[in-house]
Structures are given as structure tokens and as C-alpha cells.
Amino acid sequence: MASTHKITATRRSDAGKGASRRLRRAGQVPGILYGNNIDPLNIQLNHEDLILAAKNEWFFSSVLDLDVEGEMQRVLVRDWQVHPYKQHMLHMDFLRIDENAEINVNVPLHFLNQDESPAGKASGVVISHNMTEVEVACLSKDLPEYIDVDLSNLEEGDLIHLSEVKLPEGVESVALRQGEEYDQPVVSAHAMKVEVEPETEAETGESAEGEAESTEGKAADDADESGKDED
């Protein structure tokens, strides 16, 4: 089902790097709203509210209700910029969507029942999540916030391919539309490889010397025993 998550923004008239710096110092994040054959609109959002929203998985993969001074618009997050090492959002891009047009969105995968699966219970088995999200095509009303992948029957040696992931009605994989060769593994379960270090030349030499010494010692002991018997 479509998202009902709401975020709030206001219009901004100033543009440019200087104006953006002033906004950030005032606790605002500059952004832009574009798409759907409507002129782009410069907006600003409260930084604290935006950071809280961005901590949620849905923020980057769901259709959002963007309230711009009372005017509600349906949007997707299309790009964002964050500070290299601080928890600061620097810029946001939002794309208006057409309710009647198909959209392509990367949707996160949720892996269920892994620990209860035969592979999860087996010792020495590694379960790899080769994909953590999948690009889907659908109408905005059909866009899921996430897609479940049930691993309850996963066994050692199994592969779960993209074509085996159950998608909601009205939702298709963008990759699979391109052909069977794009049917990539999503999950794999394989035995852990145990590497045996080869013996070094020094260890091999020491072993050979030890065996030689042992053989010589045994021969000497046998000779002593033989001499005693003759006496």
C-alpha cells in the first residue's frame, strides 16, 4: 500500500551557496521540488525533523506526503547530500509523482525466519544476503515500504533467486523485465571454508630431521639390544 508519511516544508526565495549556508546555520535544510511537468520549487525543511525522518527506512523508499505551506504533494526522495562526518543533512531533492504513471523505486528487503531455518541452525553454514534491496516498477498506490523474503526452508547449498521473491500484486522487478539473465541470487547458504595452511620448508625440514633422528636412535637402540643378547 502507498505510504502516508508526511513531512513539512516552506518555500524559499534565496538561492546560491551563501543563502544555503545561512539556512543551515539557522537549522534549515535547503531543498528543491521538481518533476511532473511543473516548474521546480526551492524549499527549506527543518533540519531536526528531517534527520529524525531520515532515520526511518521508509523515508528513502516510500511515497511521501510533502506539505509545502498547506499545499500537499506526493513525492519521492530522489537525492540527498550529507556532511562527510557530521550528522548534518546538507540538501534534499524531491520528485513529484504522477499517481497514474509507473514509478521505479528501490525497496528494501526484509529477511524473515533465518535463525529458524535448517541452514540457520546448522553449524559452519554461512548465509549471505547478496541483495538488500530490489528495484521495482509500479503505480504509487501499489508501492510497498519493504518486501519480505521468507528463509524458513533455507538449507545448506540453497540459492534464492530474484524470481523466487514474492512481490505484491501490481509490483514487478525492473531487473527481471530485462530477461532471465538478470535473475540474480538474493540469498545463498554455503558451508564455511576452512583453509589449511601449508607446511613451510622449515617445518618440513624439521619434521624430516626429527624422523631421521628417530630412525637413527631406534637403530642404535636395536644394536645395543643385539650386543647385550650376544654377551
C-alpha positions in Angstrom: 0.0 0.0 0.0 1.1 3.6 -0.6 2.7 5.5 2.2 1.0 8.1 4.3 4.2 9.6 5.8 4.1 13.3 6.0 6.9 15.9 6.0 6.6 19.7 6.1 8.5 22.3 4.1 8.3 26.0 3.3 9.1 28.0 0.2 12.5 29.8 0.0 13.3 32.8 -2.3 17.0 33.0 -1.8 19.3 30.7 -3.8 23.0 30.1 -4.1 25.8 28.9 -1.8 25.7 31.9 0.5 21.9 31.6 1.1 22.2 27.8 1.7 24.9 28.4 4.3 22.7 30.9 6.1 19.8 28.5 6.1 21.9 25.7 7.5 23.2 27.9 10.3 19.6 28.7 11.1 18.7 25.0 11.4 17.1 24.6 8.0 18.0 22.3 5.1 17.7 23.7 1.5 15.9 21.6 -1.0 14.2 21.5 -4.4 11.0 20.0 -5.6 10.7 19.2 -9.3 9.0 16.9 -11.8 5.6 16.1 -13.2 5.9 18.9 -15.8 5.7 21.6 -13.1 8.4 24.3 -12.6 11.0 23.5 -9.9 10.3 24.9 -6.5 13.0 25.9 -4.0 12.0 24.8 -0.5 13.5 24.5 3.0 12.9 22.0 5.8 13.6 21.9 9.5 16.9 20.0 10.0 15.9 18.3 13.2 12.7 17.0 11.8 14.4 15.9 8.6 17.1 14.0 10.5 14.5 12.1 12.6 12.6 11.2 9.4 15.7 10.1 7.6 16.5 7.5 10.3 13.5 5.5 9.1 13.8 3.0 6.3 10.6 4.3 4.7 11.9 7.8 4.2 14.1 6.8 1.2 11.8 4.2 -0.4 8.2 5.3 0.1 6.0 7.9 -1.5 5.8 10.8 0.9 3.2 13.5 1.5 5.1 16.8 1.3 3.2 19.7 2.8 4.5 23.0 1.4 2.7 25.7 3.2 -0.6 23.9 3.1 -0.2 22.5 -0.4 0.1 18.7 -0.3 2.2 17.0 -2.9 3.1 13.3 -3.4 6.9 13.0 -3.7 9.8 10.6 -3.7 13.3 11.4 -2.3 15.5 11.4 -5.4 18.8 12.7 -4.0 20.3 14.0 -0.8 23.6 15.3 0.5 25.0 14.7 3.9 28.1 16.1 5.7 31.2 13.9 5.3 31.4 13.1 9.1 28.8 15.1 10.9 25.1 14.1 11.3 24.1 17.0 9.1 21.8 16.9 6.1 23.0 19.5 3.6 20.5 19.3 0.7 17.4 17.4 -0.4 15.9 16.7 -3.8 12.2 15.6 -4.1 10.5 14.4 -7.2 6.8 15.0 -7.7 5.0 11.9 -8.9 2.0 11.3 -11.2 -0.5 9.0 -9.4 -1.3 7.4 -12.8 2.3 6.9 -14.0 4.5 4.0 -13.2 7.5 4.7 -10.9 10.8 2.9 -10.3 11.9 2.7 -6.7 14.5 0.7 -4.7 12.6 -1.1 -2.0 14.4 -2.7 1.0 14.3 -6.5 1.6 13.4 -7.9 5.0 14.7 -11.4 5.6 12.5 -13.5 7.9 12.9 -16.7 9.8 16.7 -17.1 9.1 17.6 -18.4 12.5 14.8 -20.9 12.4 15.8 -22.3 9.0 17.8 -25.6 8.6 20.7 -23.6 7.3 20.5 -21.1 10.2 20.5 -23.9 12.8 23.4 -25.8 11.1 26.9 -25.1 12.4 29.5 -23.9 9.9 26.9 -22.6 7.4 27.2 -19.0 6.1 24.0 -17.3 5.0 24.8 -14.4 2.6 22.4 -11.6 1.7 23.6 -10.8 -1.8 21.0 -8.1 -2.2 19.4 -5.9 0.4 17.0 -4.0 -1.8 15.3 -4.6 -5.2 14.3 -2.0 -7.8 10.6 -2.4 -8.6 8.2 -0.8 -11.0 4.6 0.0 -10.0 2.0 2.7 -9.5 2.5 4.8 -6.4 -0.6 3.3 -4.8 0.9 -0.2 -5.0 4.4 0.7 -3.8 5.4 -1.4 -0.7 7.6 0.0 2.0 9.5 -3.2 2.1 9.4 -6.8 0.7 9.6 -9.9 2.9 11.9 -12.8 2.0 11.0 -16.0 3.9 14.0 -18.1 4.7 12.3 -20.7 6.9 13.0 -23.5 4.4 16.6 -22.5 3.5 19.1 -25.3 3.6 22.8 -25.6 3.1 23.6 -25.3 -0.6 20.4 -23.4 -1.4 20.1 -20.3 -3.6 17.1 -18.0 -3.6 16.9 -16.0 -6.8 15.2 -12.8 -7.5 12.4 -14.6 -9.5 11.6 -16.6 -6.3 10.9 -13.5 -4.2 7.2 -12.9 -3.9 6.2 -9.4 -4.9 2.9 -7.7 -4.0 0.2 -7.5 -6.7 0.9 -4.8 -9.2 4.6 -4.7 -8.4 7.3 -6.0 -10.9 11.1 -6.4 -10.7 12.8 -4.0 -13.0 15.7 -6.4 -13.5 13.6 -9.4 -14.5 11.9 -7.3 -17.1 15.2 -7.3 -18.9 15.4 -11.0 -19.2 16.3 -14.3 -17.4 20.0 -13.5 -17.4 19.2 -10.7 -14.8 17.7 -13.3 -12.3 20.5 -12.8 -9.7 20.8 -14.7 -6.4 19.3 -12.8 -3.5 20.3 -15.2 -0.7 22.8 -18.1 -0.6 23.7 -20.7 2.1 27.1 -22.4 1.9 29.4 -24.2 4.2 32.2 -22.2 5.7 35.5 -22.8 4.1 38.3 -23.9 6.4 41.7 -23.1 5.0 44.6 -25.4 6.0 47.9 -23.6 6.0 50.6 -25.5 4.0 53.7 -26.5 5.9 56.7 -24.2 5.4 60.0 -25.5 4.1 61.5 -25.0 7.6 58.7 -27.1 9.2 59.1 -29.8 6.6 62.9 -29.9 7.1 62.5 -30.0 10.9 60.0 -32.9 10.5 62.3 -34.8 8.2 65.2 -34.3 10.6 63.1 -35.4 13.5 62.1 -38.6 11.7 65.8 -39.2 10.7 66.9 -38.7 14.3 64.2 -41.1 15.5 65.2 -43.7 13.0 68.9 -43.4 13.9 68.0 -43.6 17.6 65.9 -46.7 17.1 68.7 -48.3 15.1 71.2 -47.6 17.8 68.9 -49.0 20.5 68.4 -52.1 18.4 72.2 -52.5 18.0 72.6 -52.2 21.8 70.0 -54.7 22.5 71.6 -57.1 20.0 75.0 -56.7 21.7 73.5 -57.5 25.1 72.0 -60.6 23.7 75.4 -61.8 22.4 77.0 -61.1 25.7 
